[in-house]
Amino acid sequence: MSHPDNQDGPAVAVVTDRAAQRVKEFGAGEVLEALRAELEHRPRLGRLIRTIVEGGQQVELYSTRIEGDAAAGRPAVNVVFAYAPAPPWPPTVRIAAFVPEDPPRHEP
C-alpha cells in the first residue's frame, strides 16, 4: 500500500545500532551504506521472510545476501531488514541484522 499522494515515493531507511556495530567490526560501512540507499528506493529488495503486525502496523521482514569481496577481506553477509509500508507516512526500512557467513571449509 502506498500513500495516495505519493504513489512511488521513497522510504526512509535507517540502520539499528546493533547492525551498525557489526558493520563496523567488519569494515563494511560502504557496503551497508550502498544497501541502505538502495532500500530507500527498493524497500522490498531481497527475499520476504514473513509479515507480522507490530503495534497495529503491518511489517514485512526481508533477507538479502551481499557477496563477499576476497580482495577487501570481507566475507559474504546476510542482511535482515524490516519494511513498514505505511501508514504512518513515510514508509520506513530498519536494517536490523548484519551477519557474516562462515568461509567455506576446504577439506584436505
N, CA, C and O atoms as CSV, one atom per row, in Angstrom:
chain,resi,resn,atom,element,x,y,z
A,1,MET,N,N,0.845,-1.166,0.000
A,1,MET,CA,C,0.000,0.000,0.000
A,1,MET,C,C,0.888,1.225,0.000
A,1,MET,O,O,1.837,1.293,0.780
A,2,SER,N,N,0.612,2.174,-0.836
A,2,SER,CA,C,1.412,3.382,-0.885
A,2,SER,C,C,0.555,4.589,-0.558
A,2,SER,O,O,-0.673,4.538,-0.636
A,3,HIS,N,N,1.206,5.657,-0.197
A,3,HIS,CA,C,0.496,6.879,0.150
A,3,HIS,C,C,-0.226,7.399,-1.082
A,3,HIS,O,O,0.373,7.463,-2.155
A,4,PRO,N,N,-1.498,7.772,-0.961
A,4,PRO,CA,C,-2.262,8.196,-2.124
A,4,PRO,C,C,-1.705,9.445,-2.799
A,4,PRO,O,O,-1.929,9.642,-3.994
A,5,ASP,N,N,-0.993,10.282,-2.072
A,5,ASP,CA,C,-0.420,11.495,-2.659
A,5,ASP,C,C,0.954,11.271,-3.263
A,5,ASP,O,O,1.471,12.151,-3.951
A,6,ASN,N,N,1.554,10.126,-3.026
A,6,ASN,CA,C,2.917,9.880,-3.490
A,6,ASN,C,C,3.066,8.395,-3.803
A,6,ASN,O,O,3.636,7.645,-3.010
A,7,GLN,N,N,2.563,7.976,-4.937
A,7,GLN,CA,C,2.489,6.558,-5.290
A,7,GLN,C,C,3.847,5.856,-5.310
A,7,GLN,O,O,3.939,4.694,-4.913
A,8,ASP,N,N,4.887,6.528,-5.757
A,8,ASP,CA,C,6.198,5.890,-5.870
A,8,ASP,C,C,7.245,6.559,-4.986
A,8,ASP,O,O,8.439,6.489,-5.279
A,9,GLY,N,N,6.818,7.191,-3.931
A,9,GLY,CA,C,7.752,7.919,-3.077
A,9,GLY,C,C,8.724,7.001,-2.370
A,9,GLY,O,O,8.430,5.827,-2.146
A,10,PRO,N,N,9.878,7.534,-2.018
A,10,PRO,CA,C,10.894,6.725,-1.353
A,10,PRO,C,C,10.556,6.450,0.107
A,10,PRO,O,O,9.737,7.134,0.719
A,11,ALA,N,N,11.202,5.445,0.635
A,11,ALA,CA,C,11.085,5.103,2.047
A,11,ALA,C,C,12.258,5.736,2.791
A,11,ALA,O,O,13.264,6.113,2.190
A,12,VAL,N,N,12.110,5.843,4.084
A,12,VAL,CA,C,13.209,6.276,4.937
A,12,VAL,C,C,13.888,5.006,5.433
A,12,VAL,O,O,13.239,4.157,6.045
A,13,ALA,N,N,15.187,4.865,5.175
A,13,ALA,CA,C,15.917,3.666,5.580
A,13,ALA,C,C,16.965,4.030,6.621
A,13,ALA,O,O,17.750,4.959,6.435
A,14,VAL,N,N,16.965,3.276,7.731
A,14,VAL,CA,C,17.910,3.518,8.819
A,14,VAL,C,C,18.560,2.204,9.229
A,14,VAL,O,O,18.075,1.122,8.898
A,15,VAL,N,N,19.662,2.318,9.953
A,15,VAL,CA,C,20.400,1.155,10.444
A,15,VAL,C,C,20.310,1.160,11.964
A,15,VAL,O,O,20.565,2.183,12.599
A,16,THR,N,N,19.948,0.022,12.548
A,16,THR,CA,C,19.888,-0.052,14.005
A,16,THR,C,C,21.304,0.025,14.572
A,16,THR,O,O,22.278,-0.242,13.868
A,17,ASP,N,N,21.408,0.388,15.837
A,17,ASP,CA,C,22.719,0.489,16.485
A,17,ASP,C,C,23.471,-0.836,16.453
A,17,ASP,O,O,24.678,-0.864,16.214
A,18,ARG,N,N,22.755,-1.934,16.695
A,18,ARG,CA,C,23.400,-3.256,16.706
A,18,ARG,C,C,23.951,-3.620,15.331
A,18,ARG,O,O,25.074,-4.113,15.226
A,19,ALA,N,N,23.181,-3.385,14.288
A,19,ALA,CA,C,23.659,-3.676,12.934
A,19,ALA,C,C,24.845,-2.782,12.588
A,19,ALA,O,O,25.801,-3.241,11.963
A,20,ALA,N,N,24.796,-1.523,12.985
A,20,ALA,CA,C,25.897,-0.594,12.705
A,20,ALA,C,C,27.184,-1.052,13.387
A,20,ALA,O,O,28.269,-0.932,12.818
A,21,GLN,N,N,27.060,-1.576,14.603
A,21,GLN,CA,C,28.236,-2.080,15.318
A,21,GLN,C,C,28.852,-3.266,14.596
A,21,GLN,O,O,30.072,-3.343,14.454
A,22,ARG,N,N,28.011,-4.194,14.137
A,22,ARG,CA,C,28.515,-5.365,13.403
A,22,ARG,C,C,29.205,-4.946,12.114
A,22,ARG,O,O,30.247,-5.492,11.754
A,23,VAL,N,N,28.624,-3.983,11.428
A,23,VAL,CA,C,29.218,-3.498,10.179
A,23,VAL,C,C,30.589,-2.896,10.457
A,23,VAL,O,O,31.537,-3.118,9.705
A,24,LYS,N,N,30.687,-2.143,11.528
A,24,LYS,CA,C,31.957,-1.520,11.908
A,24,LYS,C,C,33.015,-2.581,12.190
A,24,LYS,O,O,34.172,-2.428,11.798
A,25,GLU,N,N,32.619,-3.661,12.871
A,25,GLU,CA,C,33.539,-4.758,13.187
A,25,GLU,C,C,34.139,-5.375,11.924
A,25,GLU,O,O,35.276,-5.845,11.940
A,26,PHE,N,N,33.381,-5.373,10.840
A,26,PHE,CA,C,33.838,-5.999,9.602
A,26,PHE,C,C,34.290,-4.985,8.559
A,26,PHE,O,O,34.602,-5.365,7.430
A,27,GLY,N,N,34.332,-3.722,8.907
A,27,GLY,CA,C,34.802,-2.700,7.979
A,27,GLY,C,C,33.995,-2.651,6.697
A,27,GLY,O,O,34.550,-2.480,5.611
A,28,ALA,N,N,32.689,-2.800,6.822
A,28,ALA,CA,C,31.828,-2.856,5.636
A,28,ALA,C,C,30.865,-1.675,5.569
A,28,ALA,O,O,29.749,-1.809,5.065
A,29,GLY,N,N,31.290,-0.528,6.071
A,29,GLY,CA,C,30.424,0.649,6.092
A,29,GLY,C,C,29.945,1.078,4.722
A,29,GLY,O,O,28.779,1.436,4.555
A,30,GLU,N,N,30.832,1.047,3.736
A,30,GLU,CA,C,30.453,1.454,2.380
A,30,GLU,C,C,29.414,0.507,1.788
A,30,GLU,O,O,28.486,0.936,1.101
A,31,VAL,N,N,29.581,-0.778,2.061
A,31,VAL,CA,C,28.647,-1.782,1.552
A,31,VAL,C,C,27.264,-1.556,2.163
A,31,VAL,O,O,26.253,-1.577,1.461
A,32,LEU,N,N,27.232,-1.341,3.475
A,32,LEU,CA,C,25.949,-1.137,4.132
A,32,LEU,C,C,25.298,0.166,3.685
A,32,LEU,O,O,24.083,0.211,3.494
A,33,GLU,N,N,26.076,1.213,3.517
A,33,GLU,CA,C,25.507,2.489,3.075
A,33,GLU,C,C,24.915,2.359,1.672
A,33,GLU,O,O,23.868,2.942,1.389
A,34,ALA,N,N,25.569,1.607,0.799
A,34,ALA,CA,C,25.029,1.392,-0.544
A,34,ALA,C,C,23.692,0.641,-0.469
A,34,ALA,O,O,22.745,0.975,-1.181
A,35,LEU,N,N,23.627,-0.367,0.394
A,35,LEU,CA,C,22.375,-1.105,0.559
A,35,LEU,C,C,21.297,-0.196,1.143
A,35,LEU,O,O,20.161,-0.200,0.670
A,36,ARG,N,N,21.643,0.579,2.162
A,36,ARG,CA,C,20.674,1.482,2.780
A,36,ARG,C,C,20.099,2.443,1.746
A,36,ARG,O,O,18.889,2.667,1.713
A,37,ALA,N,N,20.951,3.009,0.908
A,37,ALA,CA,C,20.491,3.933,-0.127
A,37,ALA,C,C,19.587,3.222,-1.139
A,37,ALA,O,O,18.590,3.789,-1.585
A,38,GLU,N,N,19.931,1.992,-1.497
A,38,GLU,CA,C,19.106,1.244,-2.441
A,38,GLU,C,C,17.741,0.906,-1.836
A,38,GLU,O,O,16.723,0.937,-2.528
A,39,LEU,N,N,17.729,0.583,-0.541
A,39,LEU,CA,C,16.467,0.251,0.113
A,39,LEU,C,C,15.520,1.449,0.186
A,39,LEU,O,O,14.307,1.266,0.285
A,40,GLU,N,N,16.043,2.645,0.141
A,40,GLU,CA,C,15.167,3.821,0.117
A,40,GLU,C,C,14.300,3.828,-1.137
A,40,GLU,O,O,13.177,4.333,-1.121
A,41,HIS,N,N,14.826,3.266,-2.221
A,41,HIS,CA,C,14.092,3.250,-3.497
A,41,HIS,C,C,13.468,1.899,-3.815
A,41,HIS,O,O,12.493,1.824,-4.562
A,42,ARG,N,N,14.032,0.819,-3.244
A,42,ARG,CA,C,13.524,-0.536,-3.468
A,42,ARG,C,C,13.403,-1.257,-2.135
A,42,ARG,O,O,14.166,-2.183,-1.863
A,43,PRO,N,N,12.441,-0.838,-1.288
A,43,PRO,CA,C,12.369,-1.374,0.075
A,43,PRO,C,C,11.987,-2.845,0.176
A,43,PRO,O,O,12.080,-3.428,1.256
A,44,ARG,N,N,11.566,-3.449,-0.911
A,44,ARG,CA,C,11.222,-4.878,-0.885
A,44,ARG,C,C,12.298,-5.719,-1.567
A,44,ARG,O,O,12.013,-6.803,-2.076
A,45,LEU,N,N,13.506,-5.230,-1.576
A,45,LEU,CA,C,14.640,-5.943,-2.150
A,45,LEU,C,C,14.921,-7.183,-1.311
A,45,LEU,O,O,14.898,-7.113,-0.082
A,46,GLY,N,N,15.178,-8.285,-1.937
A,46,GLY,CA,C,15.517,-9.491,-1.189
A,46,GLY,C,C,14.377,-10.481,-1.134
A,46,GLY,O,O,13.449,-10.444,-1.942
A,47,ARG,N,N,14.472,-11.371,-0.153
A,47,ARG,CA,C,13.508,-12.457,0.000
A,47,ARG,C,C,12.616,-12.159,1.200
A,47,ARG,O,O,13.098,-11.905,2.304
A,48,LEU,N,N,11.313,-12.194,0.962
A,48,LEU,CA,C,10.359,-11.983,2.041
A,48,LEU,C,C,10.422,-13.169,2.999
A,48,LEU,O,O,10.248,-14.316,2.587
A,49,ILE,N,N,10.669,-12.894,4.263
A,49,ILE,CA,C,10.712,-13.940,5.286
A,49,ILE,C,C,9.308,-14.169,5.818
A,49,ILE,O,O,8.814,-15.297,5.836
A,50,ARG,N,N,8.670,-13.092,6.250
A,50,ARG,CA,C,7.293,-13.176,6.710
A,50,ARG,C,C,6.770,-11.771,6.970
A,50,ARG,O,O,7.523,-10.797,6.968
A,51,THR,N,N,5.465,-11.690,7.193
A,51,THR,CA,C,4.806,-10.435,7.517
A,51,THR,C,C,4.221,-10.556,8.916
A,51,THR,O,O,3.597,-11.561,9.256
A,52,ILE,N,N,4.430,-9.522,9.721
A,52,ILE,CA,C,3.915,-9.517,11.089
A,52,ILE,C,C,3.153,-8.211,11.324
A,52,ILE,O,O,3.201,-7.292,10.506
A,53,VAL,N,N,2.460,-8.150,12.441
A,53,VAL,CA,C,1.818,-6.905,12.854
A,53,VAL,C,C,2.533,-6.450,14.122
A,53,VAL,O,O,2.609,-7.186,15.106
A,54,GLU,N,N,3.050,-5.236,14.083
A,54,GLU,CA,C,3.808,-4.668,15.192
A,54,GLU,C,C,3.173,-3.340,15.570
A,54,GLU,O,O,3.218,-2.392,14.786
A,55,GLY,N,N,2.585,-3.254,16.752
A,55,GLY,CA,C,1.943,-2.010,17.175
A,55,GLY,C,C,0.794,-1.604,16.268
A,55,GLY,O,O,0.556,-0.415,16.056
A,56,GLY,N,N,0.080,-2.590,15.729
A,56,GLY,CA,C,-1.038,-2.309,14.838
A,56,GLY,C,C,-0.637,-2.003,13.407
A,56,GLY,O,O,-1.498,-1.724,12.573
A,57,GLN,N,N,0.645,-2.049,13.109
A,57,GLN,CA,C,1.140,-1.731,11.765
A,57,GLN,C,C,1.718,-2.982,11.115
A,57,GLN,O,O,2.407,-3.764,11.770
A,58,GLN,N,N,1.439,-3.171,9.834
A,58,GLN,CA,C,1.996,-4.296,9.093
A,58,GLN,C,C,3.483,-4.056,8.865
A,58,GLN,O,O,3.886,-2.974,8.437
A,59,VAL,N,N,4.301,-5.077,9.155
A,59,VAL,CA,C,5.745,-5.005,8.954
A,59,VAL,C,C,6.164,-6.243,8.177
A,59,VAL,O,O,5.815,-7.364,8.546
A,60,GLU,N,N,6.910,-6.037,7.102
A,60,GLU,CA,C,7.409,-7.130,6.278
A,60,GLU,C,C,8.881,-7.347,6.600
A,60,GLU,O,O,9.664,-6.397,6.582
A,61,LEU,N,N,9.264,-8.581,6.892
A,61,LEU,CA,C,10.651,-8.908,7.199
A,61,LEU,C,C,11.304,-9.523,5.971
A,61,LEU,O,O,10.769,-10.457,5.375
A,62,TYR,N,N,12.464,-8.993,5.597
A,62,TYR,CA,C,13.185,-9.440,4.414
A,62,TYR,C,C,14.616,-9.823,4.761
A,62,TYR,O,O,15.164,-9.390,5.774
A,63,SER,N,N,15.209,-10.645,3.900
A,63,SER,CA,C,16.611,-11.009,3.996
A,63,SER,C,C,17.232,-10.836,2.622
A,63,SER,O,O,16.608,-11.146,1.607
A,64,THR,N,N,18.449,-10.346,2.594
A,64,THR,CA,C,19.173,-10.250,1.335
A,64,THR,C,C,20.629,-10.608,1.595
A,64,THR,O,O,21.118,-10.456,2.714
A,65,ARG,N,N,21.309,-11.074,0.584
A,65,ARG,CA,C,22.707,-11.504,0.699
A,65,ARG,C,C,23.577,-10.560,-0.112
A,65,ARG,O,O,23.237,-10.187,-1.234
A,66,ILE,N,N,24.707,-10.180,0.473
A,66,ILE,CA,C,25.691,-9.357,-0.220
A,66,ILE,C,C,26.933,-10.221,-0.411
A,66,ILE,O,O,27.482,-10.755,0.552
A,67,GLU,N,N,27.362,-10.350,-1.640
A,67,GLU,CA,C,28.518,-11.183,-1.946
A,67,GLU,C,C,29.763,-10.668,-1.230
A,67,GLU,O,O,29.891,-9.473,-0.966
A,68,GLY,N,N,30.661,-11.569,-0.924
A,68,GLY,CA,C,31.914,-11.217,-0.279
A,68,GLY,C,C,32.889,-10.578,-1.256
A,68,GLY,O,O,32.678,-10.602,-2.468
A,69,ASP,N,N,33.941,-10.016,-0.722
A,69,ASP,CA,C,34.993,-9.394,-1.516
A,69,ASP,C,C,36.328,-9.894,-0.972
A,69,ASP,O,O,36.835,-9.379,0.025
A,70,ALA,N,N,36.888,-10.894,-1.631
A,70,ALA,CA,C,38.132,-11.508,-1.155
A,70,ALA,C,C,39.265,-10.490,-1.105
A,70,ALA,O,O,40.073,-10.518,-0.177
A,71,ALA,N,N,39.340,-9.597,-2.079
A,71,ALA,CA,C,40.411,-8.602,-2.109
A,71,ALA,C,C,40.337,-7.672,-0.897
A,71,ALA,O,O,41.366,-7.238,-0.381
A,72,ALA,N,N,39.126,-7.370,-0.450
A,72,ALA,CA,C,38.946,-6.498,0.709
A,72,ALA,C,C,38.910,-7.295,2.007
A,72,ALA,O,O,38.836,-6.717,3.091
A,73,GLY,N,N,38.963,-8.636,1.898
A,73,GLY,CA,C,38.921,-9.482,3.082
A,73,GLY,C,C,37.561,-9.511,3.764
A,73,GLY,O,O,37.468,-9.768,4.964
A,74,ARG,N,N,36.503,-9.246,2.997
A,74,ARG,CA,C,35.158,-9.219,3.566
A,74,ARG,C,C,34.383,-10.441,3.116
A,74,ARG,O,O,34.265,-10.692,1.917
A,75,PRO,N,N,33.847,-11.211,4.069
A,75,PRO,CA,C,33.048,-12.379,3.696
A,75,PRO,C,C,31.683,-11.946,3.171
A,75,PRO,O,O,31.276,-10.795,3.326
A,76,ALA,N,N,30.991,-12.883,2.552
A,76,ALA,CA,C,29.602,-12.622,2.171
A,76,ALA,C,C,28.808,-12.403,3.448
A,76,ALA,O,O,29.132,-12.964,4.495
A,77,VAL,N,N,27.767,-11.584,3.358
A,77,VAL,CA,C,26.946,-11.298,4.536
A,77,VAL,C,C,25.472,-11.436,4.199
A,77,VAL,O,O,25.052,-11.266,3.055
A,78,ASN,N,N,24.707,-11.746,5.224
A,78,ASN,CA,C,23.253,-11.748,5.118
A,78,ASN,C,C,22.753,-10.567,5.929
A,78,ASN,O,O,23.207,-10.327,7.048
A,79,VAL,N,N,21.819,-9.839,5.356
A,79,VAL,CA,C,21.262,-8.659,5.996
A,79,VAL,C,C,19.764,-8.878,6.158
A,79,VAL,O,O,19.079,-9.271,5.214
A,80,VAL,N,N,19.267,-8.621,7.352
A,80,VAL,CA,C,17.841,-8.738,7.629
A,80,VAL,C,C,17.307,-7.339,7.907
A,80,VAL,O,O,17.898,-6.572,8.667
A,81,PHE,N,N,16.176,-7.023,7.275
A,81,PHE,CA,C,15.585,-5.705,7.494
A,81,PHE,C,C,14.080,-5.801,7.548
A,81,PHE,O,O,13.478,-6.741,7.030
A,82,ALA,N,N,13.480,-4.807,8.188
A,82,ALA,CA,C,12.031,-4.734,8.352
A,82,ALA,C,C,11.526,-3.547,7.552
A,82,ALA,O,O,12.074,-2.447,7.636
A,83,TYR,N,N,10.473,-3.780,6.773
A,83,TYR,CA,C,9.861,-2.722,5.964
A,83,TYR,C,C,8.439,-2.502,6.455
A,83,TYR,O,O,7.624,-3.425,6.474
A,84,ALA,N,N,8.155,-1.273,6.848
A,84,ALA,CA,C,6.798,-0.882,7.252
A,84,ALA,C,C,6.249,0.000,6.134
A,84,ALA,O,O,6.578,1.184,6.056
A,85,PRO,N,N,5.411,-0.578,5.267
A,85,PRO,CA,C,4.958,0.150,4.082
A,85,PRO,C,C,4.223,1.450,4.386
A,85,PRO,O,O,4.366,2.414,3.633
A,86,ALA,N,N,3.457,1.509,5.441
A,86,ALA,CA,C,2.708,2.701,5.856
A,86,ALA,C,C,1.223,2.393,5.842
A,86,ALA,O,O,0.849,1.413,5.197
A,87,PRO,N,N,0.370,3.115,6.472
A,87,PRO,CA,C,0.686,4.307,7.252
A,87,PRO,C,C,1.338,3.952,8.571
A,87,PRO,O,O,1.301,2.764,8.892
A,88,PRO,N,N,1.913,4.791,9.355
A,88,PRO,CA,C,2.038,6.227,9.085
A,88,PRO,C,C,3.046,6.502,7.984
A,88,PRO,O,O,3.810,5.624,7.584
A,89,TRP,N,N,3.035,7.705,7.516
A,89,TRP,CA,C,3.929,8.097,6.419
A,89,TRP,C,C,5.167,8.731,7.001
A,89,TRP,O,O,5.053,9.352,8.058
A,90,PRO,N,N,6.286,8.635,6.435
A,90,PRO,CA,C,6.605,7.871,5.229
A,90,PRO,C,C,6.856,6.396,5.548
A,90,PRO,O,O,7.030,6.024,6.709
A,91,PRO,N,N,6.873,5.563,4.509
A,91,PRO,CA,C,7.256,4.166,4.706
A,91,PRO,C,C,8.680,4.114,5.271
A,91,PRO,O,O,9.500,4.978,4.962
A,92,THR,N,N,8.973,3.103,6.097
A,92,THR,CA,C,10.293,3.014,6.706
A,92,THR,C,C,10.913,1.635,6.542
A,92,THR,O,O,10.215,0.627,6.439
A,93,VAL,N,N,12.243,1.617,6.521
A,93,VAL,CA,C,13.023,0.383,6.487
A,93,VAL,C,C,14.014,0.462,7.640
A,93,VAL,O,O,14.709,1.464,7.804
A,94,ARG,N,N,14.076,-0.607,8.443
A,94,ARG,CA,C,15.063,-0.708,9.524
A,94,ARG,C,C,15.980,-1.879,9.224
A,94,ARG,O,O,15.541,-3.029,9.221
A,95,ILE,N,N,17.236,-1.598,8.975
A,95,ILE,CA,C,18.223,-2.660,8.793
A,95,ILE,C,C,18.606,-3.118,10.193
A,95,ILE,O,O,19.202,-2.363,10.961
A,96,ALA,N,N,18.260,-4.358,10.517
A,96,ALA,CA,C,18.370,-4.824,11.893
A,96,ALA,C,C,19.514,-5.797,12.143
A,96,ALA,O,O,20.027,-5.855,13.261
A,97,ALA,N,N,19.924,-6.555,11.146
A,97,ALA,CA,C,20.962,-7.561,11.376
A,97,ALA,C,C,21.902,-7.623,10.184
A,97,ALA,O,O,21.484,-7.541,9.030
A,98,PHE,N,N,23.180,-7.769,10.496
A,98,PHE,CA,C,24.252,-7.865,9.509
A,98,PHE,C,C,25.096,-9.048,9.954
A,98,PHE,O,O,25.886,-8.935,10.891
A,99,VAL,N,N,24.928,-10.200,9.273
A,99,VAL,CA,C,25.536,-11.441,9.742
A,99,VAL,C,C,26.500,-11.985,8.684
A,99,VAL,O,O,26.066,-12.411,7.614
A,100,PRO,N,N,27.807,-11.974,8.979
A,100,PRO,CA,C,28.779,-12.540,8.032
A,100,PRO,C,C,28.616,-14.047,7.931
A,100,PRO,O,O,28.329,-14.722,8.919
A,101,GLU,N,N,28.804,-14.563,6.727
A,101,GLU,CA,C,28.764,-16.013,6.529
A,101,GLU,C,C,30.121,-16.591,6.894
A,101,GLU,O,O,31.153,-15.939,6.737
A,102,ASP,N,N,30.104,-17.821,7.380
A,102,ASP,CA,C,31.358,-18.514,7.619
A,102,ASP,C,C,32.020,-18.800,6.286
A,102,ASP,O,O,31.337,-19.134,5.318
A,103,PRO,N,N,33.335,-18.676,6.217
A,103,PRO,CA,C,34.013,-19.013,4.951
A,103,PRO,C,C,33.871,-20.499,4.653
A,103,PRO,O,O,33.782,-21.311,5.573
A,104,PRO,N,N,33.849,-20.859,3.374
A,104,PRO,CA,C,33.726,-22.284,3.039
A,104,PRO,C,C,34.946,-23.052,3.569
A,104,PRO,O,O,36.070,-22.551,3.565
A,105,ARG,N,N,34.692,-24.254,4.012
A,105,ARG,CA,C,35.784,-25.097,4.512
A,105,ARG,C,C,36.339,-25.919,3.355
A,105,ARG,O,O,35.601,-26.483,2.547
A,106,HIS,N,N,37.638,-25.963,3.310
A,106,HIS,CA,C,38.309,-26.765,2.279
A,106,HIS,C,C,38.840,-28.020,2.941
A,106,HIS,O,O,39.698,-27.962,3.822
A,107,GLU,N,N,38.326,-29.136,2.511
A,107,GLU,CA,C,38.755,-30.426,3.051
A,107,GLU,C,C,40.116,-30.779,2.476
A,107,GLU,O,O,40.345,-30.591,1.281
A,108,PRO,N,N,41.021,-31.287,3.301
A,108,PRO,CA,C,42.369,-31.665,2.803
A,108,PRO,C,C,42.326,-32.888,1.929
A,108,PRO,O,O,43.364,-33.331,1.436
